[in-house]
Amino acid sequence: MANAGRSWLVRRAERLHADSLGQLRHSELSLSIAWKWLPVLLLVGFVYGAIAEVTGRPKTGSSPALFSDMPLFLATSALTGLVLWGLTLFWSFRRVLVFDRGLLYGYAQKHTARAIFWEDIDPSSLRTVEAPAGVAADGLLRTQDRRGKTSLGVSGRYAVVFHGVATALAGGVQASRPGFFTFSTARTPDRLVTEILRAMAETGIYRSGPAGLQALPPVPISSATRLD
């Protein structure tokens, strides 16, 4: 069982979905921090601070001059910008979990948890692609129907791709239709692909053949690539 990524959310997912998915084998993180937004939101914080400085003072003859407490202004404005940038961290990472019987994502809330069981994946569709440095692989992967692709990761030059069907683990939730799934990451997802193939092999779905050869190593792509 993998120890990496064993946050309380992961441990809760293990407890909640062990009956349907089995034991946790691996946890894979997709992380893309929005550093480019930091200076922009710091500037926004200073703009808000200046507006508050001008509009928030009482209109009396004895009121202090504008920006008289410059250290406080600088600290408050910078903190405001950092708080705004910190909100982007909620959308900066995603994680998928590899269990004995399938892949789990969207597990932060019970009604959003989705499982892709190994029997619902086309083994021959499993592969890894690699985009040029600085290019997001997921942005190059296209389907004829815009709803035919589900992105499980955030961003990165590598992406694991497969065709399958997701199952909602909460009762009363409408089932999804078949489509392509992509998981983008900034580093080569060798461990993720290996664990998926190993779990599929142990359940009797994947055996030696073309599926393994297509999954690794990553196939280089540099332009828009159709999946269907």
Sine and cosine of phi, psi and omega as CSV:
sin_phi,cos_phi,sin_psi,cos_psi,sin_omega,cos_omega
0.00,0.00,0.69,-0.73,-0.05,-1.00
-0.96,0.27,0.61,-0.79,0.05,-1.00
-0.99,-0.13,-0.38,0.92,-0.03,-1.00
-0.94,0.35,0.65,-0.76,0.06,-1.00
0.97,0.26,0.36,0.93,-0.03,-1.00
-1.00,0.08,0.90,0.43,0.07,-1.00
-0.97,0.22,0.08,-1.00,-0.01,-1.00
-0.91,0.41,-0.50,0.87,0.06,-1.00
-0.92,0.40,-0.65,0.76,0.02,-1.00
-0.92,0.40,-0.68,0.73,0.01,-1.00
-0.90,0.44,-0.61,0.79,0.05,-1.00
-0.91,0.42,-0.65,0.76,0.03,-1.00
-0.88,0.47,-0.62,0.78,0.06,-1.00
-0.86,0.52,-0.71,0.70,-0.04,-1.00
-0.92,0.39,-0.69,0.72,-0.11,-0.99
-0.95,0.31,-0.56,0.83,-0.19,-0.98
-0.89,-0.45,0.23,0.97,0.01,-1.00
-0.89,0.45,-0.58,0.81,-0.04,-1.00
-0.90,0.44,-0.62,0.79,-0.06,-1.00
-1.00,-0.06,-0.44,0.90,-0.11,-0.99
-0.91,-0.40,-0.26,0.97,-0.01,-1.00
1.00,0.04,-0.53,-0.85,-0.10,-1.00
-1.00,-0.02,0.57,-0.82,0.06,-1.00
-0.95,0.32,0.75,-0.66,-0.03,-1.00
-0.95,-0.32,-0.59,0.81,-0.10,-0.99
-0.35,-0.94,0.53,-0.85,0.07,-1.00
-0.82,-0.57,0.82,-0.57,-0.06,-1.00
-0.87,-0.49,0.76,-0.65,-0.07,-1.00
-0.96,-0.28,0.68,-0.73,0.17,-0.98
-0.92,-0.39,0.89,-0.46,-0.13,-0.99
-0.78,-0.63,0.75,-0.66,0.06,-1.00
-0.52,-0.86,1.00,-0.07,-0.04,-1.00
-0.98,0.20,0.73,-0.69,-0.07,-1.00
-0.99,0.13,0.93,0.36,0.00,-1.00
-0.89,0.45,-0.53,0.84,-0.06,-1.00
-0.91,0.41,-0.34,0.94,0.03,-1.00
-0.99,0.10,-0.23,0.97,-0.05,-1.00
-0.87,0.49,-0.80,0.61,0.02,-1.00
-0.90,0.44,-0.56,0.83,0.01,-1.00
-0.90,0.44,-0.72,0.69,-0.04,-1.00
-0.97,0.25,-0.46,0.89,0.15,-0.99
-0.89,0.45,-0.66,0.75,0.06,-1.00
-0.89,0.46,-0.66,0.75,0.05,-1.00
-0.87,0.48,-0.65,0.76,0.03,-1.00
-0.88,0.48,-0.64,0.77,0.03,-1.00
-0.94,0.33,-0.55,0.83,0.07,-1.00
-0.90,0.43,-0.72,0.70,0.05,-1.00
-0.88,0.47,-0.65,0.76,0.02,-1.00
-0.89,0.46,-0.65,0.76,0.02,-1.00
-0.92,0.40,-0.66,0.75,0.03,-1.00
-0.89,0.46,-0.68,0.73,0.02,-1.00
-0.90,0.43,-0.58,0.81,0.01,-1.00
-0.91,0.42,-0.61,0.79,-0.05,-1.00
-0.99,0.17,-0.67,0.74,-0.12,-0.99
-1.00,-0.08,-0.25,0.97,-0.13,-0.99
-0.99,-0.10,0.09,1.00,-0.03,-1.00
-1.00,-0.08,0.59,-0.80,0.06,-1.00
-0.92,0.39,0.61,-0.80,-0.03,-1.00
-1.00,0.05,0.98,0.20,0.04,-1.00
-0.79,-0.62,0.37,-0.93,-0.02,-1.00
-0.94,0.35,-0.33,0.95,-0.04,-1.00
-0.98,-0.18,0.16,0.99,-0.02,-1.00
-0.92,0.39,0.59,-0.81,-0.02,-1.00
-0.93,0.38,0.29,-0.96,-0.01,-1.00
-0.93,0.37,0.41,-0.91,0.03,-1.00
-0.88,0.48,0.62,-0.79,0.03,-1.00
0.83,0.56,0.56,0.83,0.00,-1.00
-0.95,0.30,-0.47,0.88,0.04,-1.00
-0.95,-0.30,0.97,0.24,-0.11,-0.99
-0.89,0.45,-0.67,0.74,0.04,-1.00
-0.85,0.53,-0.66,0.75,0.02,-1.00
-0.91,0.41,-0.66,0.75,0.02,-1.00
-0.87,0.49,-0.73,0.68,-0.02,-1.00
-0.90,0.44,-0.70,0.71,-0.03,-1.00
-0.91,0.41,-0.69,0.72,-0.03,-1.00
-0.92,0.40,-0.67,0.74,-0.01,-1.00
-0.91,0.41,-0.69,0.72,0.01,-1.00
-0.90,0.43,-0.65,0.76,0.01,-1.00
-0.90,0.43,-0.64,0.77,0.04,-1.00
-0.87,0.49,-0.71,0.70,0.03,-1.00
-0.89,0.45,-0.65,0.76,0.01,-1.00
-0.91,0.41,-0.61,0.79,0.04,-1.00
-0.91,0.42,-0.69,0.73,0.03,-1.00
-0.88,0.47,-0.67,0.74,0.02,-1.00
-0.93,0.38,-0.58,0.82,0.01,-1.00
-0.87,0.49,-0.47,0.88,0.03,-1.00
-0.91,0.42,-0.45,0.89,0.00,-1.00
-0.94,0.35,-0.31,0.95,-0.02,-1.00
-0.91,0.42,-0.41,0.91,0.02,-1.00
-0.90,0.44,-0.43,0.90,-0.01,-1.00
-0.95,-0.30,0.24,0.97,-0.09,-1.00
-0.99,-0.13,-0.09,1.00,-0.01,-1.00
-0.52,-0.86,0.51,-0.86,0.13,-0.99
-0.62,-0.79,0.41,-0.91,-0.04,-1.00
-0.67,-0.74,0.64,-0.76,0.13,-0.99
-0.89,-0.45,0.52,-0.85,-0.05,-1.00
-0.89,-0.46,0.76,-0.65,0.03,-1.00
-0.99,-0.15,0.89,-0.46,0.04,-1.00
-0.95,-0.31,0.05,-1.00,0.01,-1.00
-0.85,0.52,-0.62,0.78,-0.14,-0.99
-0.92,-0.38,0.05,1.00,0.02,-1.00
0.13,-0.99,-0.01,-1.00,-0.02,-1.00
-0.97,-0.26,0.68,-0.73,-0.02,-1.00
-0.88,-0.47,0.69,-0.72,0.10,-0.99
-0.57,-0.82,0.23,-0.97,0.00,-1.00
0.90,0.44,0.53,0.85,-0.15,-0.99
-1.00,0.01,0.10,0.99,-0.01,-1.00
-0.89,0.46,-0.53,0.85,0.07,-1.00
-0.79,-0.61,0.51,-0.86,-0.10,-1.00
-0.88,0.47,-0.64,0.76,-0.09,-1.00
-0.98,0.21,-0.18,0.98,0.02,-1.00
-0.98,-0.21,-0.10,0.99,-0.05,-1.00
-0.91,0.41,0.76,-0.65,0.01,-1.00
-0.77,-0.63,0.65,-0.76,0.06,-1.00
-0.88,-0.48,0.64,-0.77,0.13,-0.99
-0.91,-0.42,0.98,-0.18,-0.05,-1.00
-0.95,0.30,0.51,-0.86,-0.09,-1.00
-0.86,0.51,-0.56,0.83,0.00,-1.00
-0.94,0.34,-0.23,0.97,0.01,-1.00
-0.99,-0.14,0.17,0.99,0.04,-1.00
-0.94,-0.35,0.68,-0.73,0.13,-0.99
-0.99,0.16,0.95,-0.32,-0.07,-1.00
-0.84,0.54,-0.55,0.83,-0.03,-1.00
-0.95,0.33,-0.24,0.97,-0.01,-1.00
-1.00,0.01,-0.20,0.98,-0.06,-1.00
-0.96,0.29,0.84,-0.54,0.02,-1.00
-0.38,-0.93,0.18,-0.98,0.03,-1.00
-0.82,-0.58,0.67,-0.74,0.01,-1.00
-0.85,-0.53,0.39,-0.92,-0.01,-1.00
-0.73,-0.68,0.84,-0.54,0.04,-1.00
-1.00,-0.08,0.27,-0.96,0.06,-1.00
-0.88,0.48,0.37,-0.93,0.00,-1.00
-0.84,0.55,0.72,-0.69,0.01,-1.00
1.00,0.07,-0.02,1.00,-0.01,-1.00
-0.92,-0.38,0.71,-0.70,0.04,-1.00
-0.98,0.17,0.85,-0.53,-0.05,-1.00
-0.88,0.47,-0.63,0.78,-0.07,-1.00
-0.88,0.48,-0.54,0.84,0.00,-1.00
-0.93,0.37,-0.32,0.95,0.00,-1.00
-1.00,-0.03,-0.21,0.98,-0.05,-1.00
-1.00,-0.04,0.86,-0.51,-0.10,-0.99
-0.84,-0.55,0.44,-0.90,0.14,-0.99
-0.78,-0.63,0.38,-0.92,-0.02,-1.00
-0.88,0.47,-0.68,0.73,0.08,-1.00
-1.00,-0.10,0.79,-0.61,-0.04,-1.00
-0.88,0.48,-0.45,0.89,0.02,-1.00
-1.00,0.04,0.08,1.00,-0.04,-1.00
-0.99,0.10,0.03,1.00,0.00,-1.00
-0.74,-0.67,0.73,-0.69,0.04,-1.00
-0.89,-0.46,0.83,-0.55,0.00,-1.00
-1.00,-0.03,0.86,-0.50,-0.01,-1.00
-0.99,-0.10,-0.29,0.96,-0.01,-1.00
-0.96,-0.30,-0.15,-0.99,-0.01,-1.00
-0.99,-0.17,-0.95,0.32,0.00,-1.00
-0.29,-0.96,0.36,-0.93,0.01,-1.00
0.34,-0.94,0.30,-0.95,-0.05,-1.00
-0.99,0.16,-0.19,0.98,0.06,-1.00
-0.93,-0.36,0.49,-0.87,0.06,-1.00
-0.49,-0.87,0.69,-0.72,0.16,-0.99
-1.00,-0.06,0.75,-0.66,-0.09,-1.00
-0.80,-0.60,0.65,-0.76,0.13,-0.99
-0.35,-0.94,0.31,-0.95,0.03,-1.00
-0.95,-0.30,0.75,-0.66,-0.03,-1.00
-0.20,-0.98,-0.22,-0.98,-0.01,-1.00
-0.75,-0.66,0.75,-0.66,0.04,-1.00
-1.00,-0.05,0.59,-0.81,0.02,-1.00
-0.90,-0.43,0.80,-0.60,0.07,-1.00
-0.96,0.27,0.79,-0.62,-0.05,-1.00
-1.00,0.06,-0.20,0.98,0.06,-1.00
-1.00,-0.02,0.66,-0.75,-0.01,-1.00
-0.92,0.39,0.56,-0.83,0.05,-1.00
0.99,0.16,0.09,1.00,0.01,-1.00
-0.99,-0.10,0.72,-0.69,-0.05,-1.00
-0.89,0.46,0.68,-0.73,0.00,-1.00
-0.96,0.28,0.50,-0.86,0.00,-1.00
-1.00,0.05,0.26,-0.96,0.03,-1.00
-0.99,-0.13,0.31,-0.95,0.00,-1.00
-0.87,0.50,0.52,-0.85,0.01,-1.00
-0.08,-1.00,-0.02,-1.00,0.03,-1.00
-1.00,-0.01,0.59,-0.81,0.06,-1.00
-0.86,-0.51,0.65,-0.76,0.03,-1.00
-0.78,-0.63,0.62,-0.79,0.09,-1.00
-0.78,-0.62,0.95,-0.32,-0.04,-1.00
-1.00,-0.02,0.53,-0.85,0.01,-1.00
-0.42,-0.91,0.40,-0.92,-0.04,-1.00
-0.99,0.14,-0.24,0.97,-0.02,-1.00
-0.84,-0.54,0.34,-0.94,-0.03,-1.00
-0.87,0.49,0.84,-0.54,-0.09,-1.00
-1.00,0.06,0.73,0.68,-0.02,-1.00
-0.86,0.51,-0.70,0.72,-0.06,-1.00
-0.91,0.42,-0.65,0.76,0.00,-1.00
-0.88,0.47,-0.75,0.66,-0.02,-1.00
-0.90,0.43,-0.67,0.74,0.00,-1.00
-0.88,0.48,-0.69,0.72,-0.01,-1.00
-0.92,0.39,-0.61,0.79,0.04,-1.00
-0.90,0.44,-0.74,0.67,-0.01,-1.00
-0.90,0.44,-0.63,0.78,0.00,-1.00
-0.91,0.41,-0.68,0.74,0.02,-1.00
-0.92,0.40,-0.63,0.77,0.03,-1.00
-0.91,0.42,-0.62,0.79,0.01,-1.00
-0.91,0.42,-0.64,0.77,-0.03,-1.00
-0.94,0.34,-0.40,0.92,0.06,-1.00
-1.00,-0.05,0.05,1.00,0.08,-1.00
0.99,0.11,0.19,0.98,-0.04,-1.00
-1.00,-0.02,-0.65,0.76,-0.03,-1.00
-0.94,-0.35,0.72,-0.69,0.13,-0.99
-0.74,-0.68,0.04,-1.00,-0.02,-1.00
-0.85,0.52,0.70,-0.72,-0.05,-1.00
0.28,-0.96,-0.29,-0.96,-0.10,-1.00
-0.91,0.41,-0.39,0.92,-0.04,-1.00
-0.87,0.49,-0.71,0.70,0.00,-1.00
-0.90,0.44,-0.60,0.80,-0.02,-1.00
-0.93,0.37,-0.53,0.85,0.00,-1.00
-0.98,0.18,-0.47,0.88,-0.09,-1.00
-0.95,0.32,-0.65,0.76,-0.01,-1.00
-0.64,-0.77,0.53,-0.85,-0.03,1.00
-0.97,0.25,0.15,-0.99,0.00,-1.00
-0.87,0.49,0.64,-0.77,0.06,-1.00
-1.00,0.04,0.84,-0.55,0.00,-1.00
-0.93,0.37,0.71,-0.71,0.13,-0.99
-0.74,-0.67,0.56,-0.83,-0.03,-1.00
-0.73,-0.69,-0.04,1.00,0.02,-1.00
-0.59,-0.81,0.04,-1.00,-0.02,-1.00
-0.84,0.54,0.76,-0.65,-0.08,-1.00
-0.81,-0.59,0.82,-0.57,0.02,-1.00
-0.99,0.15,0.69,-0.73,0.03,-1.00
-1.00,-0.03,-0.42,0.91,-0.02,-1.00
-0.91,-0.42,0.00,0.00,0.00,0.00
